[in-house]
Amino acid sequence: MPYASVSDMIDRFGERELIANTTPEGMPKNGIDQAKVTLALTNASSLIDSYLNRRFATPLATPPNSIADACCRIARYALAQTGASQPTEQMRLDRKDAVEWLTHISRGTVTLDGQTPANESKSWSRISRRQAMQSGGRLW
């Protein structure tokens, strides 16, 4: 399940931009290809999870608005690469800022309050190491 929806994308970037970025070149611009937008949002959400999974249980049960915003910015850049136009410098910078912010979260310099931390206990493994037995220079 993506962290943002098609309506989130429309609210942030406008219907005209999404129509332009989801319509193949030379085709009539009738409407937004919702499947393309949803795929871009799903891919962006997977990227976000790859940064967050070391610190939090993913997918986030109740993602904050900042995660939805980052998801939209990353998806916008991806859609612009496949549409009739190319990503603008602002789109590139927005994606870069979103990924940089996610990097800070993964390193622990920025936090997401209210999220379930990842399981970091040492007792979950079914495999244990046994002590090496040494006898006459050989390990048994």
TASUL-V502514 format. One record per helix or strand of 3 or more residues. SS is the DSSP state (2 for helix, 1 for strand). FROM is the first residue (numbers start at 0). LEN is the number of residues. Records with the same first field share a line. If there is no record, write none. Layout:
# TASUL-V502514
SS->FROM-LEN  FROM-LEN
This chain:
# TASUL-V502514
2->5-8  14-8  33-19  64-18  88-19
